[in-house]
Amino acid sequence: MKNCFFKALILLALMLNLGGSLFAQARPFTITYQGHATHAGQPISGLADFKFTMFASETGTAVVGGPTFFEGSNAIDVRDGKFLAELNFTSFDGGARYLEIEIRYPSGVGAYQALGSRQPVTAAPYAMAVRKNYVTKIKSISPSAFVPNSSIPFIRNALEIFRTTGTATSLMTQFYADLDLPHGAILDQVVFYVVDGDPTTTNTCYALRNNVDGVANPVFLQQETGVSFASTAPVTLTMNVSTVVDNINYHYAIGCQWQWFSTPTDPSLVKIRRAKITYRVYE
């Protein structure tokens, strides 16, 4: 990749462990990094590999953090030049730190190229004063938030949502709910509470993101597929996601779907009770 111009903004500069003396030993910190990259004067779009390395000086060779790679299945989806990445380091001891960013675009093609000079990273006085940190929060998604993916007969009450009828072979039922999390939050985990009492089904639960510009391009952040539990007792399905929420470019949703490969025993035997979302915000 040649003639690549890069500029970036540190949205959340540091997350510091403020216990004890700041300069006594290395402290862990997290950077949520939003950048903008162009190639030949035009914003790039598509999957790109990134490499982040923390140095002790602007031009020296002493590496004090990383490198951290986002490549392969973890490549970053750049939209109109914009991207977001969460970086974790354990190298802050009060001394100077410089972040070097390298990119390979398209993903998997060619060699990494440094994007400009290293950028200084310092502990901002305001961050020290307000003592901000990541806080874990729990959000419950009730049956009232879930909707079917098509015009299917269903019942939704305070306890659950489920399909009422259906006899066609290869019948699919899907219920999904939009996620409304703060921009920059870290989505850690999704837990579904479901009932799957029809032994003829295969179920898939998922968390995904899609473009906010209306162009359908869903990307599954995580999904779990399995056979029917063939039980009317509620069960839990847990998915570990670990992604930074980017509301500028995407909207997010969760859902479950059931596929029948023979005539359904009873579609009403598959139900979503609720979902639990675990995420972190910086406050």
C-alpha positions in Angstrom: 0.0 0.0 0.0 1.6 3.3 -1.1 1.1 6.9 -0.4 -1.2 6.2 2.6 -2.1 9.2 4.7 -3.3 8.6 8.2 -4.7 10.7 11.0 -6.2 9.4 14.3 -8.0 10.6 17.4 -7.6 9.0 20.8 -11.2 8.9 22.1 -10.5 7.4 25.5 -6.9 8.1 26.2 -6.1 5.9 29.2 -7.6 3.6 31.7 -5.2 3.6 34.6 -5.0 1.4 37.7 -4.7 4.3 40.2 -4.0 2.4 43.3 -0.7 3.2 45.0 2.1 5.3 43.4 1.7 5.9 39.7 5.4 5.9 39.1 6.3 3.0 41.3 5.7 0.3 38.8 4.2 -0.4 35.4 0.4 0.0 35.3 -2.1 -1.5 32.9 -4.1 0.8 30.6 -6.4 0.6 27.7 -6.7 2.9 24.7 -9.9 3.0 22.6 -8.6 4.4 19.3 -10.5 5.9 16.5 -8.7 6.6 13.3 -9.2 7.8 9.7 -7.1 6.4 6.9 -6.9 7.3 3.2 -5.1 5.9 0.2 -4.2 8.2 -2.8 -6.3 10.9 -1.2 -9.4 8.7 -0.9 -10.8 7.1 2.3 -10.3 3.3 2.3 -13.2 0.9 2.8 -13.1 -2.8 3.5 -11.2 -5.2 5.8 -7.7 -4.1 6.7 -5.0 -5.6 9.0 -3.6 -3.4 11.7 -0.5 -3.7 13.9 -0.1 -1.5 17.0 3.2 -1.2 18.9 4.1 0.9 21.9 7.6 2.4 22.0 9.5 4.2 24.7 10.6 7.0 22.4 9.6 8.7 19.2 12.3 7.1 17.0 14.1 4.5 19.2 13.8 0.7 18.9 12.8 -0.1 22.5 9.4 -1.8 22.4 7.4 -1.5 25.7 4.0 -2.9 24.5 2.8 -5.2 21.8 2.8 -5.6 19.0 -1.0 -6.1 18.9 -2.4 -7.5 15.7 -5.9 -7.2 14.2 -5.7 -9.6 11.2 -7.4 -12.6 9.6 -10.7 -13.2 11.3 -10.0 -10.2 13.6 -9.3 -7.8 10.7 -10.9 -4.3 11.2 -13.7 -3.3 8.9 -12.9 0.2 7.8 -15.8 2.3 6.6 -15.2 5.5 4.6 -11.8 5.6 6.2 -13.0 5.3 9.8 -12.0 2.5 12.1 -12.1 1.8 15.8 -9.8 -0.5 17.9 -9.4 -1.3 21.6 -5.8 -1.7 22.7 -4.6 -3.2 25.9 -1.1 -2.5 27.3 0.7 -3.0 30.6 3.6 -0.7 30.0 2.7 2.6 31.6 5.1 3.7 34.3 4.8 7.5 33.9 7.5 7.7 31.2 7.1 8.8 27.6 5.1 6.4 25.4 4.7 6.5 21.6 2.2 4.5 19.6 3.1 3.2 16.1 0.4 2.1 13.8 0.9 -0.1 10.7 -1.7 -1.2 8.2 -2.0 -3.9 5.5 -4.8 -3.2 3.0 -6.6 -5.1 1.7 -6.5 -7.6 4.5 -3.9 -10.4 3.9 -2.4 -8.7 0.9 1.2 -7.4 0.8 3.3 -6.2 3.7 2.5 -3.9 6.7 3.3 -0.2 6.2 3.8 2.4 9.0 1.2 5.1 8.9 3.1 8.3 9.6 5.2 9.0 12.7 4.6 7.5 16.1 2.0 9.3 18.2 2.7 10.4 21.9 0.5 8.8 24.5 0.5 10.5 27.9 -1.6 10.3 31.1 -3.8 13.4 30.8 -4.1 15.4 34.0 -7.9 15.3 33.8 -7.9 11.5 33.7 -5.9 11.5 36.9 -8.2 13.9 38.5 -11.5 12.2 37.8 -10.1 8.7 38.1 -12.1 7.3 35.3 -12.2 3.6 34.7 -14.1 0.9 32.9 -17.3 -0.1 34.7 -19.1 -3.4 33.9 -22.9 -3.1 33.3 -25.7 -5.6 32.8 -28.6 -5.0 30.4 -31.7 -7.3 30.2 -33.5 -7.7 26.9 -37.1 -8.7 27.6 -39.5 -10.5 25.2 -41.1 -7.1 24.3 -37.9 -6.1 22.5 -37.8 -9.2 20.2 -39.6 -9.2 16.8 -39.9 -11.9 14.1 -37.9 -11.6 10.9 -41.0 -12.1 8.7 -44.8 -12.1 8.8 -45.2 -15.3 10.9 -47.9 -15.9 13.5 -46.5 -15.4 17.0 -47.4 -14.7 20.6 -45.4 -12.3 22.8 -46.2 -11.7 26.4 -44.3 -10.6 29.5 -42.6 -14.1 29.8 -41.7 -15.2 26.3 -42.1 -14.9 22.5 -42.8 -17.9 20.3 -44.4 -18.9 17.0 -47.9 -20.3 17.1 -48.4 -22.4 13.9 -46.5 -23.8 11.0 -46.4 -27.1 9.2 -44.1 -26.6 6.2 -40.9 -28.6 5.8 -37.7 -26.5 6.2 -39.6 -24.0 8.2 -37.5 -21.2 9.8 -38.4 -19.1 12.8 -36.2 -16.2 13.8 -36.6 -13.6 16.5 -34.2 -10.7 16.9 -33.8 -7.5 19.0 -31.7 -4.3 18.4 -29.0 -3.5 20.8 -28.8 0.1 22.1 -25.4 0.4 23.8 -23.3 3.5 24.2 -20.7 4.3 21.5 -17.3 3.1 22.5 -18.7 0.6 25.0 -17.2 -2.9 25.0 -19.7 -5.7 24.4 -18.4 -8.6 26.3 -21.1 -11.3 26.6 -24.6 -12.3 25.5 -26.6 -14.9 27.3 -29.8 -16.2 25.9 -32.6 -17.8 28.0 -34.5 -20.0 25.6 -36.9 -23.0 25.5 -36.3 -25.5 22.8 -38.7 -28.4 23.1 -39.0 -29.5 19.5 -36.6 -32.4 18.7 -36.7 -31.7 15.0 -35.0 -28.4 15.1 -31.5 -26.9 14.7 -31.0 -23.7 16.6 -28.6 -20.8 16.1 -28.1 -17.8 18.4 -26.1 -14.8 17.3 -24.8 -11.3 17.8 -24.2 -9.2 14.7 -23.6 -5.8 13.3 -24.8 -4.1 10.1 -24.1 -0.9 8.2 -25.9 2.2 9.3 -26.1 3.4 5.7 -28.9 0.9 4.9 -26.7 -1.4 2.8 -27.3 -4.9 4.0 -23.9 -6.3 5.0 -24.3 -8.2 8.3 -21.2 -9.4 10.1 -21.7 -12.1 12.8 -19.7 -11.0 15.8 -20.4 -14.4 17.4 -22.8 -17.2 16.8 -23.6 -20.6 18.4 -25.3 -23.4 16.5 -26.5 -26.7 18.0 -29.2 -29.4 17.8 -32.4 -29.1 19.7 -32.3 -29.6 23.5 -35.7 -31.4 23.2 -36.7 -30.1 26.6 -39.4 -27.8 27.7 -37.2 -26.6 30.6 -35.5 -23.2 30.0 -31.8 -23.4 29.1 -29.0 -20.8 28.7 -26.8 -20.2 25.7 -23.7 -18.1 26.4 -21.6 -16.2 23.8 -18.4 -14.3 24.6 -18.2 -11.5 22.1 -15.6 -8.9 23.1 -16.1 -6.1 20.5 -16.0 -2.3 20.7 -19.3 -0.7 19.8 -19.1 1.7 16.9 -22.4 3.4 16.5 -21.0 5.8 13.9 -20.8 3.1 11.2 -22.9 0.2 12.5 -26.0 -0.9 14.4 -26.1 -4.0 16.5 -28.6 -6.8 17.1 -28.9 -10.2 18.7 -31.3 -13.0 17.9 -32.1 -16.7 17.7 -33.4 -18.8 14.9 -34.7 -22.3 14.6 -34.6 -24.4 11.4 -36.9 -27.4 10.8 -35.7 -30.1 8.4 -38.9 -32.1 8.8 -42.5 -31.2 9.6 -42.4 -29.4 13.0 -43.7 -31.3 16.0 -45.0 -28.0 17.5 -43.5 -24.6 16.6 -44.7 -23.1 19.9 -42.2 -25.4 21.7 -39.3 -23.0 20.8 -39.3 -19.7 22.7 -37.1 -16.9 23.8 -37.5 -15.9 27.4 -35.0 -13.1 27.5 -31.3 -12.2 27.0 -28.7 -10.7 29.2 -26.0 -8.3 27.9 -22.7 -7.7 29.7 -20.8 -4.7 28.6 -18.3 -2.1 29.8 -18.3 1.7 29.7 -15.7 4.3 30.6 -16.9 6.5 33.4 
